[in-house]
Amino acid sequence: MHLSETSLWRDYRAMSFVIWLSIAQTVSWGIMFYGFAVFIKPLTTEFGWSKAEITGAFTFCLLVSGLASVSAGTILDRFGGRWLMTGASAFGVVLLLAASQVGSLLSYYAVWIGIGLVTASTFYPSGFAVLVATLGSRARQGVTLMTLIAGFASTIFIPLISLLIDWVGWRDSFALLGLILLVICVPIHAIVLRKERVPGAGQAERPRIFTIDLKAGPVAEALRKPAFWWIGICFVANSIVMAGVTVHIIPLMLERGFAMATVIATTAMIGPMQVAGRIFVTVFEKWTDFRVAGLISGGFVLIGFALLGLAQPDNNLNFIFPIFYGASLGIITIVRALAVPELIGPEAYGALNGLLGLVSALALAATPVMISWIWLISQSYTAPLIVLSAVGLISLLSFIMAVRQRDPGPDGKAKK
């Protein structure tokens, strides 16, 4: 399959390609990202490990994933995604089976460090690289559809894994999740990706793998463009916001006097609102181009934090917060996927997206500790909320600067 000017929504083969890859994304995210937290309680019960000890494994997973994302991206640029994503999914099966047999904290860490390599090769950045290379001008529609489908990963897998643990225990649950990965993701990546377009095919000088040429070539050229650095700052700031809210929203609301049932109801709204944000972008596609989508996402974050700052148990503003914040997360995922082709160009998409993913992963890993220290110093979540709001403003302003610095088109005007 290669490029066609037919709308994605009217091209059955292209739609099928995106939907199958989206199913694999849903399963991968559901098992290897959202599923982690569900195993904390049974592992704590059986081994006596603290929550901090267990979540440390996930921190290492994120770090490894970020460090490996650059190499994964350059491999995608050169060879395409078929064998990388198929092999990574198969490795994920082995690691989940190994997780079912762990008996020490060290072995649990080893499993999740390995899963970090898997996620670097199978999560959104890899899927987006395949869509951008294969769909060309229709990549935005493909990205929107993929994030729309995969947005239900937490909705499906958190309750599914909880039920599995209740029915068969945590060890057999890991084994069954490995079986799901084997039956769904491995064949999808092996079979469906036969239709992908390989970016480096036919080029006399293909991109290097494992190392990046910083003196010449598309990566070096991109690094000399202010737009790349501005969008990098935007994504790092956004990652800080996302990690800070994800880890600290529950203790923040409890400190404000909210009942646990209210806290759970509030946080449960964030996932569906992400999907709603992506649906909004899909329905109003003609009016929400890359620039408008980024501005909406950045603005919604600031509105969300204002609502959270004013929320009290007696005013119900906590239920309006996730509408704006969740929609912002949903939209920014699409913006992240399109940033490189929109601001820089489609060449070396994998490597450049890998670099952006690396710094974002480092921010994701460091933020929970940073916010904890700010809380410890101030003994209140007011200061962390102010800091996160300021970071959200930096994210919005950096996006504006990136768009202002975007490459001019052939006619000398900014690309639309």
DOGURO-473677 format. One record per residue (C-alpha): x, y, z. Coordinates in pm, whole numbers. Each point is the difference from the previous one (the first is absolute). Layout:
% DOGURO-473677
site c1: X, c2: Y, c3: Z
...
END
This chain:
% DOGURO-473677
site c1: 0, c2: 0, c3: 0
site c1: 126, c2: 347, c3: -80
site c1: -134, c2: 348, c3: -10
site c1: -334, c2: 95, c3: -149
site c1: -178, c2: 333, c3: -3
site c1: -329, c2: -171, c3: 88
site c1: -121, c2: 99, c3: 346
site c1: 89, c2: -259, c3: 261
site c1: -366, c2: -26, c3: 98
site c1: -84, c2: -119, c3: -355
site c1: 295, c2: -233, c3: -48
site c1: -87, c2: -344, c3: 139
site c1: 353, c2: -142, c3: -28
site c1: 161, c2: 296, c3: 173
site c1: -268, c2: 4, c3: 270
site c1: 51, c2: -371, c3: 60
site c1: 376, c2: 55, c3: 29
site c1: -46, c2: 271, c3: 264
site c1: -268, c2: -188, c3: 196
site c1: 208, c2: -317, c3: 31
site c1: 304, c2: 196, c3: 117
site c1: -224, c2: 188, c3: 243
site c1: -121, c2: -327, c3: 151
site c1: 362, c2: -99, c3: 60
site c1: 63, c2: 340, c3: 160
site c1: -301, c2: -44, c3: 227
site c1: 121, c2: -339, c3: 122
site c1: 362, c2: 114, c3: 41
site c1: -90, c2: 310, c3: 201
site c1: -263, c2: -183, c3: 204
site c1: 236, c2: -278, c3: 106
site c1: 341, c2: 167, c3: 24
site c1: -95, c2: 347, c3: 124
site c1: -338, c2: 15, c3: 171
site c1: 27, c2: -354, c3: 133
site c1: 301, c2: 74, c3: 219
site c1: -191, c2: 175, c3: 279
site c1: -253, c2: -284, c3: 30
site c1: 273, c2: -241, c3: 114
site c1: 130, c2: 224, c3: 281
site c1: -244, c2: -121, c3: 266
site c1: 39, c2: -377, c3: -55
site c1: 380, c2: 31, c3: -15
site c1: 4, c2: 207, c3: 318
site c1: -219, c2: -261, c3: 169
site c1: 210, c2: -299, c3: -105
site c1: 354, c2: 134, c3: 27
site c1: -32, c2: 293, c3: 240
site c1: 163, c2: 237, c3: -248
site c1: -88, c2: 366, c3: 53
site c1: -185, c2: 198, c3: -264
site c1: 311, c2: 210, c3: -52
site c1: 209, c2: -312, c3: -65
site c1: -250, c2: -138, c3: -249
site c1: -61, c2: 327, c3: -187
site c1: 376, c2: 42, c3: -29
site c1: -14, c2: -279, c3: -257
site c1: -237, c2: 209, c3: -210
site c1: 230, c2: 301, c3: 30
site c1: 284, c2: -208, c3: -142
site c1: -234, c2: -123, c3: -272
site c1: -74, c2: 358, c3: -105
site c1: 368, c2: 95, c3: 6
site c1: 105, c2: -297, c3: -211
site c1: -287, c2: 64, c3: -240
site c1: 110, c2: 359, c3: -45
site c1: 366, c2: -90, c3: -50
site c1: -90, c2: -271, c3: -252
site c1: -247, c2: 216, c3: -192
site c1: 269, c2: 169, c3: -209
site c1: 142, c2: -330, c3: -124
site c1: -350, c2: -136, c3: -56
site c1: -83, c2: 307, c3: -206
site c1: 309, c2: -26, c3: -219
site c1: -68, c2: -371, c3: -59
site c1: -353, c2: 92, c3: -107
site c1: 140, c2: 261, c3: -238
site c1: 227, c2: -254, c3: -161
site c1: -187, c2: -329, c3: 7
site c1: -362, c2: 84, c3: 80
site c1: -197, c2: -137, c3: 292
site c1: -85, c2: -357, c3: -92
site c1: 289, c2: -196, c3: 147
site c1: 78, c2: 245, c3: 279
site c1: -358, c2: 7, c3: 130
site c1: -57, c2: -372, c3: -55
site c1: 322, c2: -91, c3: 178
site c1: -69, c2: 242, c3: 284
site c1: -351, c2: -140, c3: 49
site c1: 141, c2: -355, c3: 8
site c1: 259, c2: 111, c3: 256
site c1: -285, c2: 152, c3: 201
site c1: -169, c2: -342, c3: 8
site c1: 316, c2: -155, c3: 145
site c1: 31, c2: 276, c3: 261
site c1: -361, c2: -33, c3: 114
site c1: 48, c2: -374, c3: 41
site c1: 315, c2: 77, c3: 200
site c1: -199, c2: 244, c3: 214
site c1: -231, c2: -284, c3: 97
site c1: 300, c2: -179, c3: 155
site c1: 177, c2: 283, c3: 185
site c1: 100, c2: -62, c3: 358
site c1: 214, c2: 303, c3: 81
site c1: -13, c2: 376, c3: -45
site c1: 314, c2: -15, c3: -215
site c1: -160, c2: -242, c3: -245
site c1: -312, c2: 219, c3: -13
site c1: 216, c2: 300, c3: -87
site c1: 175, c2: -203, c3: -271
site c1: -335, c2: -84, c3: -159
site c1: -113, c2: 362, c3: -13
site c1: 333, c2: 125, c3: -128
site c1: -48, c2: -246, c3: -287
site c1: -357, c2: 123, c3: -49
site c1: 146, c2: 350, c3: -38
site c1: 175, c2: -125, c3: -315
site c1: -328, c2: -149, c3: -122
site c1: -201, c2: 318, c3: 54
site c1: 264, c2: 210, c3: -177
site c1: -62, c2: -214, c3: -309
site c1: -375, c2: -55, c3: 12
site c1: -174, c2: 302, c3: 157
site c1: -139, c2: 310, c3: -172
site c1: 329, c2: 143, c3: -137
site c1: 65, c2: -316, c3: -201
site c1: -361, c2: -23, c3: -115
site c1: 2, c2: 367, c3: -98
site c1: 325, c2: -45, c3: -196
site c1: -161, c2: -279, c3: -202
site c1: -313, c2: 209, c3: -66
site c1: 193, c2: 311, c3: -104
site c1: 218, c2: -199, c3: -242
site c1: -288, c2: -204, c3: -142
site c1: -289, c2: 247, c3: -12
site c1: 182, c2: 320, c3: -90
site c1: -249, c2: 288, c3: -19
site c1: -265, c2: -216, c3: 171
site c1: 220, c2: -67, c3: 302
site c1: -197, c2: 239, c3: 220
site c1: -320, c2: -195, c3: -61
site c1: 183, c2: -324, c3: 75
site c1: 154, c2: 138, c3: 319
site c1: -337, c2: 131, c3: 115
site c1: -167, c2: -337, c3: -61
site c1: 283, c2: -190, c3: 172
site c1: -7, c2: 216, c3: 313
site c1: -379, c2: -12, c3: 2
site c1: -4, c2: -382, c3: 6
site c1: 299, c2: -44, c3: 231
site c1: -148, c2: 258, c3: 237
site c1: -215, c2: -281, c3: 138
site c1: 306, c2: -200, c3: 114
site c1: -38, c2: 94, c3: 366
site c1: -379, c2: -37, c3: -13
site c1: 35, c2: -358, c3: -128
site c1: 309, c2: -134, c3: 171
site c1: -7, c2: 144, c3: 352
site c1: -328, c2: -176, c3: 86
site c1: 98, c2: -307, c3: -206
site c1: 329, c2: -46, c3: 184
site c1: -173, c2: 62, c3: 334
site c1: -248, c2: -278, c3: -80
site c1: 278, c2: -235, c3: -109
site c1: 189, c2: 54, c3: 325
site c1: -316, c2: -67, c3: 200
site c1: -72, c2: -318, c3: -199
site c1: 340, c2: -161, c3: -52
site c1: 251, c2: 201, c3: 205
site c1: 273, c2: 237, c3: -112
site c1: 243, c2: -263, c3: -132
site c1: -246, c2: -163, c3: -241
site c1: -126, c2: 347, c3: -93
site c1: 346, c2: 95, c3: -126
site c1: 12, c2: -326, c3: -199
site c1: -346, c2: 62, c3: -152
site c1: 99, c2: 355, c3: -94
site c1: 304, c2: -142, c3: -176
site c1: -233, c2: -233, c3: -190
site c1: -219, c2: 295, c3: -103
site c1: 308, c2: 183, c3: -127
site c1: 106, c2: -311, c3: -193
site c1: -340, c2: -57, c3: -161
site c1: -77, c2: 362, c3: -90
site c1: 308, c2: 222, c3: -30
site c1: 258, c2: -238, c3: -148
site c1: -212, c2: -106, c3: -301
site c1: -129, c2: 352, c3: -61
site c1: 351, c2: 142, c3: -18
site c1: 127, c2: -292, c3: -208
site c1: -286, c2: -8, c3: -251
site c1: -153, c2: 347, c3: -21
site c1: 334, c2: 181, c3: -16
site c1: 82, c2: -178, c3: -324
site c1: -202, c2: 284, c3: -154
site c1: 200, c2: 283, c3: 158
site c1: 222, c2: 233, c3: -195
site c1: 364, c2: -19, c3: 114
site c1: 141, c2: 355, c3: 15
site c1: 358, c2: -94, c3: -91
site c1: -85, c2: -237, c3: -286
site c1: 174, c2: 90, c3: -323
site c1: 223, c2: 265, c3: 154
site c1: 368, c2: -11, c3: -90
site c1: 99, c2: 117, c3: 346
site c1: -241, c2: -135, c3: 261
site c1: -11, c2: 139, c3: 352
site c1: 244, c2: -146, c3: 246
site c1: -126, c2: -206, c3: 291
site c1: 103, c2: 20, c3: 367
site c1: 193, c2: 321, c3: -71
site c1: -115, c2: 331, c3: -141
site c1: 203, c2: 216, c3: -235
site c1: 11, c2: 341, c3: 168
site c1: 212, c2: 161, c3: -272
site c1: -202, c2: -67, c3: -314
site c1: -331, c2: -149, c3: -107
site c1: -364, c2: 59, c3: 95
site c1: 49, c2: -39, c3: 376
site c1: 288, c2: 246, c3: 12
site c1: -198, c2: 242, c3: -215
site c1: -303, c2: -28, c3: 229
site c1: 211, c2: 66, c3: 308
site c1: 107, c2: 331, c3: -149
site c1: -361, c2: 117, c3: -28
site c1: -149, c2: 200, c3: 291
site c1: -340, c2: -165, c3: -56
site c1: 140, c2: -338, c3: 107
site c1: 133, c2: 137, c3: 328
site c1: -315, c2: 196, c3: 77
site c1: -222, c2: -302, c3: -59
site c1: 240, c2: -205, c3: 214
site c1: -46, c2: 245, c3: 287
site c1: -375, c2: -18, c3: -53
site c1: -6, c2: -379, c3: 21
site c1: 230, c2: -16, c3: 304
site c1: -220, c2: 252, c3: 182
site c1: -311, c2: -195, c3: -98
site c1: 158, c2: -324, c3: 126
site c1: 74, c2: 167, c3: 334
site c1: -363, c2: 107, c3: 27
site c1: -130, c2: -346, c3: -92
site c1: 230, c2: -187, c3: 240
site c1: -65, c2: 244, c3: 283
site c1: -378, c2: -28, c3: -30
site c1: 1, c2: -378, c3: -54
site c1: 200, c2: -73, c3: 314
site c1: -119, c2: 277, c3: 231
site c1: -364, c2: 72, c3: -88
site c1: -133, c2: -247, c3: 259
site c1: 201, c2: 127, c3: 302
site c1: -66, c2: 360, c3: -112
site c1: -377, c2: -50, c3: 5
site c1: 11, c2: -194, c3: 326
site c1: 194, c2: 289, c3: 155
site c1: -280, c2: 232, c3: -112
site c1: -253, c2: -211, c3: 190
site c1: -160, c2: -192, c3: -287
site c1: -141, c2: -345, c3: 77
site c1: 182, c2: -292, c3: -164
site c1: -310, c2: -90, c3: -202
site c1: -5, c2: 352, c3: -143
site c1: 372, c2: -17, c3: -78
site c1: -45, c2: -327, c3: -187
site c1: -298, c2: 135, c3: -193
site c1: 198, c2: 311, c3: -95
site c1: 309, c2: -185, c3: -119
site c1: -212, c2: -259, c3: -184
site c1: -132, c2: 279, c3: -224
site c1: 344, c2: 87, c3: -139
site c1: 26, c2: -302, c3: -232
site c1: -338, c2: 44, c3: -169
site c1: 67, c2: 373, c3: -37
site c1: 321, c2: -81, c3: -187
site c1: -208, c2: -198, c3: -248
site c1: -250, c2: 287, c3: -14
site c1: 281, c2: 241, c3: -87
site c1: 111, c2: -223, c3: -286
site c1: -358, c2: -33, c3: -124
site c1: -25, c2: 380, c3: 3
site c1: 312, c2: 27, c3: -218
site c1: -143, c2: -264, c3: -236
site c1: -344, c2: 159, c3: -35
site c1: 137, c2: 352, c3: -47
site c1: 302, c2: -108, c3: -205
site c1: -43, c2: 277, c3: -257
site c1: 22, c2: 270, c3: 266
site c1: 254, c2: -152, c3: 241
site c1: 330, c2: -22, c3: -183
site c1: 327, c2: -72, c3: 180
site c1: 35, c2: 357, c3: 126
site c1: -356, c2: 31, c3: 130
site c1: 13, c2: -344, c3: 165
site c1: 318, c2: 92, c3: 189
site c1: -145, c2: 331, c3: 117
site c1: -319, c2: -168, c3: 120
site c1: 197, c2: -265, c3: 187
site c1: 226, c2: 255, c3: 170
site c1: -291, c2: 225, c3: 90
site c1: -203, c2: -286, c3: 141
site c1: 285, c2: -98, c3: 235
site c1: 4, c2: 349, c3: 152
site c1: -380, c2: 5, c3: 34
site c1: 15, c2: -343, c3: 164
site c1: 257, c2: 112, c3: 256
site c1: -202, c2: 312, c3: 79
site c1: -304, c2: -219, c3: 67
site c1: 204, c2: -242, c3: 211
site c1: 144, c2: 286, c3: 202
site c1: -350, c2: 130, c3: 77
site c1: -157, c2: -343, c3: 54
site c1: -139, c2: -72, c3: 345
site c1: -221, c2: -285, c3: 127
site c1: -305, c2: 228, c3: -8
site c1: 23, c2: 155, c3: -350
site c1: 38, c2: -297, c3: -241
site c1: 269, c2: 176, c3: -207
site c1: 203, c2: -319, c3: 35
site c1: -238, c2: -163, c3: -250
site c1: 57, c2: 275, c3: -257
site c1: 381, c2: -19, c3: 33
site c1: 35, c2: -342, c3: -173
site c1: -212, c2: 120, c3: -295
site c1: 263, c2: 257, c3: -95
site c1: 307, c2: -184, c3: 125
site c1: -97, c2: -335, c3: -155
site c1: -90, c2: 161, c3: -334
site c1: 336, c2: 175, c3: 4
site c1: 186, c2: -330, c3: 44
site c1: -197, c2: -157, c3: -281
site c1: 72, c2: 283, c3: -243
site c1: 369, c2: 39, c3: 89
site c1: 58, c2: -366, c3: -92
site c1: -101, c2: 84, c3: -356
site c1: 211, c2: 317, c3: 5
site c1: 304, c2: -201, c3: 114
site c1: -43, c2: -240, c3: -291
site c1: -23, c2: 278, c3: -258
site c1: 261, c2: 241, c3: 140
site c1: 299, c2: -127, c3: -197
site c1: -163, c2: -14, c3: -347
site c1: -187, c2: 327, c3: 59
site c1: 292, c2: 201, c3: 139
site c1: 307, c2: -168, c3: -149
site c1: -102, c2: -243, c3: -273
site c1: -66, c2: -375, c3: -30
site c1: 363, c2: -102, c3: -57
site c1: 165, c2: -185, c3: 293
site c1: -331, c2: 5, c3: 187
site c1: 91, c2: -298, c3: 216
site c1: 334, c2: 136, c3: 120
site c1: -133, c2: 350, c3: 69
site c1: -308, c2: -130, c3: 178
site c1: 231, c2: -228, c3: 198
site c1: 205, c2: 298, c3: 117
site c1: -316, c2: 181, c3: 107
site c1: -119, c2: -317, c3: 171
site c1: 330, c2: -35, c3: 187
site c1: -16, c2: 338, c3: 169
site c1: -371, c2: -45, c3: 71
site c1: 66, c2: -339, c3: 162
site c1: 268, c2: 151, c3: 223
site c1: -247, c2: 268, c3: 107
site c1: -266, c2: -264, c3: 67
site c1: 240, c2: -196, c3: 221
site c1: 131, c2: 299, c3: 196
site c1: -322, c2: 196, c3: 60
site c1: -167, c2: -212, c3: 272
site c1: 307, c2: 36, c3: 223
site c1: 33, c2: 372, c3: -78
site c1: -363, c2: 69, c3: 92
site c1: 41, c2: -206, c3: 317
site c1: 292, c2: 220, c3: 106
site c1: -198, c2: 318, c3: -69
site c1: -284, c2: -137, c3: 214
site c1: 245, c2: -99, c3: 274
site c1: 145, c2: 350, c3: 13
site c1: -336, c2: 179, c3: -5
site c1: -205, c2: -265, c3: 187
site c1: -287, c2: 77, c3: -235
site c1: -104, c2: -84, c3: -356
site c1: -63, c2: 367, c3: -76
site c1: 364, c2: 56, c3: -96
site c1: 22, c2: -307, c3: -229
site c1: -325, c2: 109, c3: -169
site c1: 143, c2: 347, c3: -63
site c1: 320, c2: -154, c3: -139
site c1: -194, c2: -234, c3: -231
site c1: -215, c2: 291, c3: -120
site c1: 313, c2: 201, c3: -81
site c1: 144, c2: -298, c3: -188
site c1: -327, c2: -30, c3: -192
site c1: 33, c2: 365, c3: -102
site c1: 357, c2: -64, c3: -115
site c1: -129, c2: -291, c3: -210
site c1: -257, c2: 223, c3: -171
site c1: 242, c2: 286, c3: -64
site c1: 264, c2: -240, c3: -135
site c1: -253, c2: -147, c3: -241
site c1: -85, c2: 348, c3: -126
site c1: 370, c2: 71, c3: -57
site c1: 46, c2: -333, c3: -180
site c1: -286, c2: 76, c3: -238
site c1: 140, c2: 349, c3: -66
site c1: 337, c2: -158, c3: -87
site c1: -139, c2: -276, c3: -224
site c1: 160, c2: -55, c3: -341
site c1: -128, c2: 217, c3: -283
site c1: -163, c2: -178, c3: -292
site c1: 122, c2: 15, c3: -358
site c1: -169, c2: 337, c3: -49
site c1: 179, c2: 150, c3: 297
site c1: -310, c2: 1, c3: 217
site c1: -43, c2: -204, c3: 313
site c1: -131, c2: -349, c3: -57
site c1: -366, c2: -47, c3: 81
END
